[in-house]
Amino acid sequence: MTPQEGGWGETGKQENHVGTGRAAASAGHAPSQMTTPHSRGPRPAAPPPGQQGEPRAAATIRKEPSGGGGGRARAGGAGAMAQQVEQLRADGVDKEVLREGTGPLPDFRDGTKATFHYRTLRCGDEETPVDDSRARGKPMELIAGKKFKLPVWEAALRTMRPGERARFRCDAKHVVLYPLVSKSLRNIAAGKDPLEGQRHCCSIAQMHEHYSLGYPDLDELQKNPQPLIFDIEVLKVEPPGSYQQDPWAMTDEEKLQAVPQIHKEGNELYRQGKVSEAAAKYYDAIACLKNLQMKEQPGSPDWIELDQKITPLLLNYCQCKLQCEEYYEVLDHCSSILNKYEDNVKAYFKRGKAHAAVWNVAEAQADFAKVLALDPSLRPVVSKELRSLEARLREKDAEDKIRFKGIFSQ
């Protein structure tokens, strides 16, 4: 069964991942003007007080059991790692190894994909947390050479082996763009548009977006950049060609070509009853198209064409969210569709079901009435939904009477 068949869904065609690929799409594998620490050679650094004449250690190491193989790994790539860590330190990034990794140091050539968990902490005695990928339930993915908006992450990962965990204290110059990256990742985790704030808009709107990111702690970091600590644990490193390319890493042409296949995969997952996985596929397809759409002028023929491809995908996504009982997300997405396409019957129907589920009775009835006005042939389907709503209301009234009767009889 597809979303179209389950609950009168959409019959049309269908960007660093939030889970993972979606996060990168929105968090910004976009060109950056920042110079990465690994892109230039090391420069001399003055030794700290009390150690004049002695070179400062490239990294402080607190050993934990590594499960074997650590010694061989150190022998195999110690020289390259030491040089890269020294380059980081000279450029204002201090590394502290918490747990050693295993195996040789990956060469991390362009196209290499690193999957990792991270925690972002403020520097200071309390080390207040800012973000934690583990709390969101999905790791981050980064592909080398894709010009991620936070170059220091790629530079740090180049010094790590699979299984390694380390802390990187980064000077403020390396984390100026972190609030924007964090906003995108948070939006994804909350089920929002990963490209929110990156669309074409007028200069006044752009100034407003720049002034507030919608998160007070990120607004503070944006106004007052400060050093941050990244606690990173590398889960795996995959060389180019050994993994399926995620949509966000594709070229524009590849994205357009991939969308129908991603749509098809989503439909198949839905038929198998894997609703959450299907929703993730539809989300990836939407992200591909939105990434392309943000490059077009709103209202232009190309923008409209892309939007018409996004809309049925979004309705499929909403059908999945209805089954996952995430009703308020359905309300938001269907309302956004209806703001542009006032005659979209399916958006009214899905929004009506979501309103009914959260006891917005008048709104549900209004949406179902609109469905009948636009397509009278759907009366049997709408009548079934209205009868279900009325039955639920009677049950709720009966429960309320019993509950209130107990209160007033005391």
NUTIDO-108012 format. One record per residue: residue in three letters; x, y, z of N, C-alpha, C in turn. Coordinates in steps of 0.02 Angstrom, whole numbers, plus 50000, padded with zeros to 5 digits. Atoms other than C-alpha are relative to their C-alpha. Layout:
N
ALAXYZXYZXYZ...
This chain:
410
MET500434994050000500005000050000500445006250000THR499634993750003500635017549957499635005250041PRO500364994749965500215033950046499365002049963GLN500594998250037498995036749905499424995450016GLU500525004849986498055020849948499795000150073GLY500145000249928498175022550137499755006650025GLY500274993849972497015036250197499905005449949TRP500134995250053496645044350029500575004949995GLY499384996150002498415050550001500105003249932GLU499844996350061499305059549861500164995349943THR499895004350058499325052049688500525003049953GLY499524996950044500615063849613500704997150009LYS499315002049994502475061649589500325003150062GLN499644996849944503555064749716500555004049966GLU499544998950012509315091950077499664999850058ASN499695001249974511905086150314499554998550034HIS499845004950007509965072350368499704999350048VAL500174998649955509305077850508500054996650016GLY499475003449968509285060750507500665002649977THR499314998850011510955061550428500115003649935GLY499924996850065510935065250241499625006549998ARG500394993949999509565078050272500355005550038ALA499654995049962510605086950400500515003549958ALA499494996950041512015089750280499705004249946ALA500314996150054510835095850146499855006950024SER500214993649975510235109850256500535003550040ALA499504996949958511685112650373500535003449958GLY499624995750044512645118450224500644997249973HIS499405001550038513855109750111500035005249945ALA499994994450046514005126650031500695003250002PRO499344996850000515555136749981500105004450060SER499844996049941516395144850129500635003949987GLN499414995850008517665158850136500524998750054MET499535001449946518485151950292500564995549975THR499435004250017520215144350273500044994350050THR499985005649954520295126950344500704999150027PRO499345000849970521715123050464500464995449961HIS499575004750034522305108750357500215002449931SER499854997750067522425119450201500645004149997ARG499384996350001524015128250253500494996750046GLY499495003349961525655123050328500045002650071PRO499964997949930526075124050514500435006250007ARG499584994249987526775140150583500244999550072PRO499725000749933527885141750737499545003050052ALA500414997549945526995144150902500445000450062ALA499604999249940527765150751062499814994950052PRO500165004849948527905137651200499675003350059PRO500354997149943526795140351352500485001550056PRO499584998349942527495148051512500204993750037GLY499765005649961528565136151610500294994449958GLN499755005250044529045125951457500435003149944GLN499594996850050530225137851366500534995149975GLY499505004450029531325128251247499764993049988GLU500275006750012530185112951245499375000749957PRO500604999650042528885109851110499394997950040ARG500635001749967527085109451171499734993649971ALA500285006350024526245092451159499455001349950ALA500514998950052525165091051005499314998350026ALA500655001849973523775082651102500094996950069THR500015003149934523405078251282499604993649995ILE500335006550007522925059851297499804997350068ARG500245003749942521835051851430499784993349974LYS500125006550029521855033451392499404996650031GLU500525004649980520355022051400500124993649961PRO499915006250038520305003851346499765000949928SER500164999150071520315003751156499774993649967GLY500225006350030519884985551129500514996849956GLY499475003250039521554981451051500135003649935GLY499834997150065522474987450897500245007150004GLY499814993049995522865004750965500735001049987GLY499284999250009524735002050970500204999649927ARG499845000650070524824996350790499765006049961ALA500264994050035523725010950736500475005950011ARG499564994349986524865023350822500644999449959ALA499395000950038526375015750737499895001649926GLY500134999250071525535016350567499905007149978GLY500174993350024524955034350563500195005550047ALA499834995149949525775043450708500295006349970GLY499684994150029526825054750598499515004649966ALA500504995950035525395060650488499535003350049MET500464997249952524245062950636500325005750039ALA499664994949961525535072650736500065006549961GLN499944994050041525805084550591499345003649994GLN500654996950007523945087450566499775003250066VAL500204997249935523645090050753500395006350015GLU499594994049989525085102450760499755005849958GLN500284994750042524335112050614499375002850033LEU500604997649966522685112750708500185004550059ARG499824996149940523515118750868500275006849982ALA499724993650021524485132150776499475004849975ASP500534995750026522855138550704499445001050051GLY500504998549948521905139150869499514994450015VAL500435005749984521185121550886500414995050040ASP499645004749956521775110851033499614993550004LYS500315006649998521425092251029500194996250063GLU499895004349942521235080951180499684993249986VAL500265006650015521045062351148499714996950063LEU500345003249943519785054051264500024992449994ARG499955007250012519825036751185500324998949932GLU499655001350062520995030051053499564996049951GLY500345003950051520335023350890500404993949979THR499665006050024520845007850795500135000549926GLY499855000150071521605004350627500435005949979PRO499584994550025522635015950517499605006449995LEU500324993550009522265034450501499745000549929PRO500274999550068521075036450352500325005749961ASP499694994650040521785046550207499525005849990PHE500514994750002520145056450203500045004149937ARG500024996450063520265060850020499295002249985ASP500664997350018518835070349939499514994349985GLY500515005250010517245059949941499964995150057THR500025004349941517665050950103499445002250046LYS500564998349956516155050150218500154997850072ALA499915001449928516345051250408499335000550034THR500615000049960514905046650522500215000650073PHE499764998649932515075053450698499455003050043HIS500414996449951514195059150855500405005950025TYR499664994049975514585076250925499605003250056ARG500304995649950514245087051076500355006749994THR499724993350002514485105751069499935003150069LEU499984997249933514995114251231500295007049999ARG499694993549992515345132051282500644999250041CYS499405000149960517075135151349499865003450067GLY500114997249933517155139051535499994994550051ASP499985004949945517095130651703499424995049995GLU500585004450002515345123651677499924996249935GLU500055003150066515525119151492499274998549983THR500715000650014513695122251458499894996849931PRO500125003250065513045110651320499565004449955VAL500394996450050512355118351160499604995049958ASP500335005150041511965103151051500294993250016ASP499785006949988512075084251066499654995449949SER500305004250052511795072650917499704993750030ARG500285006149969511495057751032499305001350026ALA500674998349974510015066651110499495000149944ARG500464999850058509275068250935499914993049970GLY500095006950022509505049650904500334998049936LYS499675001750063510505050750743500675003549996PRO499344996850006512345053850706500025004849941MET499874995250053513035067050590500424996649946GLU499595002450055513775063250419500325006049966LEU499654994750035515075073750330500424996849945ILE499615002550057515855070850159500565005049985ALA499414995850011517615077550134499975003249930GLY499964996650064517835090449997499365003249977LYS500644997150020516015096249995499895007150028LYS500024993049976516425113250073499465001050052PHE500464999349944515435110950233500085006950032LYS499974993249973515005127450316500435000750062LEU499594999949940516015122550469500654996249985PRO499405003550021517745118350398500394996850057VAL499615002749945518475115150570499794992850017TRP500215007049989517415099150584500384995349955GLU499645004350046518215091950429500744999650020ALA499315000049980519935097250489500114995650061ALA499945004249940519645088850658499944992649982LEU500115006950018518995072850579500604996949964ARG499415002550035520565071350473500544997450048THR499515002349951521545068250634499754994050039MET500315005249958520405054150696499944993449963ARG500115006850026520255035350674499304997750021PRO500645002949979518645025250681500034997650073GLY500035001849930518125022650861500315005050047GLU499674994949957519125037550924499505005150025ARG500394994449973518355050451037500495005350024ALA499544994649982519175067351061499615006550008ARG500284993349990518815085151115500435005049963PHE499654994850037519275100051008499765006850025ARG500174993249979519345117351085500195004749944CYS499914996050060519135129550941499945007450015ASP500044992849994519515148050939499385002649964ALA500634997250026518035159250898500005000749924LYS499984999050073518635162350719499774993949961HIS500195006250035518265144150676499264998450007VAL500695002049985516485143850743499515005749990VAL500444994350013515745160250681499354997749968LEU500605002450036514535150550569499644994450037TYR500325005649966514095137450699499265001350015PRO500724999049988512435145850747499564998449940LEU500405001650059511805144250567499974992549988VAL499995007250007512355126150556499554996750051SER500405002949945511565122250724499265001149988LYS500714998650014509925130550673499734994949951SER500235004750050509795119450520499924993050030LEU500035006749970510165103650620499424999650049ARG500565000049953508905108550754499334999849963ASN500625000050039507565112050623499844993049975ILE500105006850024507815094850551499764995550055ALA500205004249943507695086650722499285001450021ALA500694998149981506055096150751499514998749943GLY500455001450056505355090750582499835006149959LYS500134993950038505445108250509500384999949935ASP499664999250063506035114050340500755001050013PRO499284999149987507935111550342500305006149967LEU499754994150035508145126350224499685006450025GLU500324994149973507145138250332500515005450013GLY499534994549991507985155250329500505000649944GLN499524999850054508965151350171499665001349933ARG500364998750062507625155550043500145007149974HIS499994993250027507585170549928499505004250040CYS500474995549966506815185150020500275007149992CYS499814993050007506855204050023500545001750052SER499454998149956508265213450110499775000950072ILE500244999049932507185217850260499914993350035ALA500095006749971506725199650287500684996850015GLN499345002749989508555194750269500315002950063MET499744996949940509025207350403499684997050062HIS500355002949943507705200150518500254993050014GLU499755006849991508295182350487500695000150032HIS499334999649973510075187750524499985002050074TYR500044997649931509525196250685499804994550047SER500235005349956508625181250756499964993449962LEU500025006750028508855162750720499434995950028GLY500565003749970507355157850824500194996050062TYR499765003449940508425150650965500425004950040PRO499634994949962509015162451104500744998550009ASP499295001449989510645153151137500405000849936LEU499654999050062511095153350953500045007349981ASP499974992750012510635171750939500585003150039GLU499454997349959511865175151081500674998349970LEU499365001950031513245165250996500125003949935GLN499924996350062512905174350833500215007250013LYS499834993149984513005191450915500695000550033ASN499374999949963514485187051025500384993449989PRO499635006150013515575173650943500514998550055GLN499555002149946516585163851070500264993149985PRO499735006750011517685148351076499494994650020LEU500445005649985516765131751077500414993650004ILE499705006649996517205113751120499564995149963PHE500365005450034516705099451006500264993350025ASP499845006849976516675082151086499764995349945ILE500165003950060516745070550934500194992750009GLU499865007250001516625051650923499884997449930VAL500065002550069516965044050752499724992950002LEU500315006650003515825029250717500284995949942LYS499715003550057516455024850543500235005049948VAL499744995950055517425031750396499984995649937GLU500105003950061516965025850220500335003549941PRO499674996950057518065028950068499515001249943PRO500444998650058517315035849906499834993649963GLY500225005750039516295023149809499784994150041SER500195005749958515975011749959499325000950032TYR500644998749969514315019450009499545003149948GLN500494997050045512715025149926499995007550012GLN499974992749993512805043749893499345002750025ASP500604996949974511575053949994499775005749954PRO500254994950046510455066149901500345006850006TRP499714993349992511235081749977500695000649968ALA499324999850028512945076949907499994999949924MET500055000550073512305076149727500045006849967THR500044993950040512455089049590499265001649987ASP500694998150014510895098449537499664995149952GLU500285004750049510635086949389499874993250033GLU500095006449966510885071549497499405000150047LYS500584999449955509595077949621499354999049961LEU500615000650040508275079849486499894992849977GLN500065006950024508635062549420499854995150057ALA500085004649943508625054749594499305000350031VAL500644999049966506955061749654499484994549983PRO500495005350014505835049249559500184993450033GLN499805006349968506865034649625499895000250075ILE500114999349928506805041149803499264999550016HIS500735000349994504925043449782499774992749997LYS500195007050009504765025649722500194995950062GLU499775003649940505785019149870499555001650060GLY500464998149946504655028849989499344996449994ASN500635003550010503095021249912500064992650019GLU499905007149985503815003749927500044998950076LEU499955000549927504255006550110499315000850032TYR500674999049973502495012950141499574993849991ARG500395006150012501734997550061500204994450048GLN499765005149954502804986950177499825001750073GLY500184998049932502104996250328500545003650037LYS499444996449968503755005050363499885007549991VAL500244993150011502935022050381500535005250016SER499484995149982504335031250471500555000149949GLU499485000250051505615025250344499765003149935ALA500284996950060504465030450203500015007550006ALA500004992749989504285047750279500705002849990ALA499314997750008506185049250284500185000549926LYS499874999850072506265045150098499675006149967TYR500354994250028504945058050053500355006550021TYR499654994149974505875070550162500635001349959ASP499394999250040507495067350066499835002849931ALA500194997650066506615070049901499795007450003ILE500204993149991505835086149964500615004550008ALA499394996149988507535092250024500395001149935CYS499674999350064508285088949852499685005749960LEU500354995150040506955099449768500035007050031LYS499964993549967506975113349897500705003049992ASN499334997550011508855114649878500065003249932LEU500004997250068508585117649693499565006249997GLN500474994550004507105129149722500285006550030MET499734994049967508065140949836500475003949954LYS499574996650048509165145149687499605003849947GLU500434996750048507675151449588499635005950031GLN500404994349977506705167649601499294997850015PRO500695002149984505045164649693499515002749949GLY500504998050049503615164949570500214999149928SER499775001050069504695161749418499754993249975PRO500245006550026504195147449302500384994150028ASP499615005649974505625136449362499844998750074TRP500175000649928505195139949545499324996550007ILE500675002949997503365135649514500014992649980GLU499965007050021503815119749422500284995650056LEU499725003949944504885113849568499504999550057ASP500485000049945503535118749692499444995049987GLN500525004850017502275108249598500244992850007LYS499725006649986503445093449616500054998750075ILE499935000649927503685096849801499334998450032THR500655000549967501825097949842499754992850008PRO500235006949990501325079749808500454996050046LEU499545003349954502885073749898499835001950072LEU500164997749933502405084350047499354997050026LEU500635003349981500655077050047500124992750019ASN499815006849981501405059550049500314999950069TYR499674999449935502485064850194499485001250056CYS500534998649950500945071650285499594993750014GLN500375006249989500045055050259500384995550050CYS499595003949952501485046350349499955002950070LYS500034996749935501435059150488499324999150033LEU500665001549971499565056450510500014993250034GLN499985006749971499895037950540500464999750061CYS499554999749942501305042350660499715004450056GLU500354995849952500065053550753500375006550016GLU499664993649993501135069050726499585005349966TYR500534996150032499625079750692500175007349989TYR499864992850008500295097250719500485001349942GLU499574999250059501645094550587499574999649937VAL500465000450057500255089450467499635006649991LEU500354993650004499305105250509500445005449969ASP499554994950026500825116050474500124999149925HIS499835001150070501265107950308499405000849954CYS500594999350042499495106950241499785007349994SER500174992850003499175125150286500475003749953SER499534996750046500755130250194499834998549928ILE500215001750068500135120950040499385004149981LEU500624996550015498415128950051500095007549994ASN499854992950008499165146250067500205001649928LYS499804999150070499815143649889499494997149951TYR500465003550045498535131649815499344999050036GLU500624999949962496805135449881499524994549981ASP500465005150023495985121649783500294992950008ASN499695006649991497075107149842499564995850046VAL500485004049961495765094649898500344995650052LYS499675004749955496985082549974500315003450061ALA499744996249944497785095850082499445001650050TYR500584998849955496055100450151499824993650037PHE500215006349969495665082150183500484997950056LYS499505002049949497285078350276499995004950058ARG500024995249945497175094550374499364999050042GLY500625001449963495375090350419500094994250048LYS499875005749957495925073450487500445001950059ALA499564997949945497315081650588499625004450050HIS500414995849954496105094750658499554995550043ALA500445004549963494905080850708500384996350054ALA499615003949952496285071250794500195004050062VAL499814995849942496735086150906499405004050026TRP500624997349973494905090550942499865007249977ASN500204993650030494825106050832499384998749957VAL500615002450033493035101650788499775004749945ALA500254995350050492495117450698500465000349939GLU499534999750055494085117950595499974993749957ALA500055006350037493925099650548499375000049956GLN500614999850039492125101950494500055004849941ALA499924995150054492585117250391500444997149944ASP499575002950051493985107850302499644994549961PHE500365005350034492885092850264499455002949955ALA500504996750042491535104550198500335002749936LYS499634997550058492835112250083500164994349952VAL499865005950041493295094850021499394998449957LEU500615001650036491475091649973499845005249947ALA500144994750048491315108449888500454999449938LEU499535000650055492845104949781499924993449962ASP500085006550032492475086549746499434996150033PRO500585003349970490705080449787500044992349998SER499955007350005491195062649735500324996950062LEU499675002649940492145061149899499544999950061ARG500474999949944490565062150004500044993750044PRO499965006049956490675043850063500615000250046VAL499394999849959492455046350124499945005350054VAL500074994649952492065062950208499474998150053SER500535002049953490465056050287500284995150052LYS499695004749953491485041950364500425003650052GLU499584996249953492705054350440499575004050049LEU500444996149956491285065150508499654995550051ARG500325004749953490405050050585500514997950054SER499485001949952492045044950667500125005650050LEU499904994249956492265062450736499425000750049GLU500594999549956490485062850804500014994550053ALA499975005549951490725045850888500525001550053ARG499484998249951492325051750970499775005550046LEU500264994549958491455067451030499514997350052ARG500475002949952490065057151110500374996350056GLU499615003649950491335046151197500345004950048LYS499664995149959492275061351258499505003450048ASP500504996949957490685069551324499804995350057ALA500175004849947490235053651418500554999550052GLU499435000349953491965052651495500035006350043ASP499984993849962491885070951544499455000250053LYS500555000049952490195068751629500174995850061ILE499815004349945490845054351733500545003350043ARG499454997049964492425063651779499765006050041PHE500244994149965491535079951825499504998250056LYS500475002249948490175070651920500384997950062GLY499605002049942491515063252031500285006050037ILE499714993949968492245080452062499485003550043PHE500504996149965490625088952112499654996050057SER500315003949947490025074452221500424999550062GLN499555000449942491515076052338499835005450051
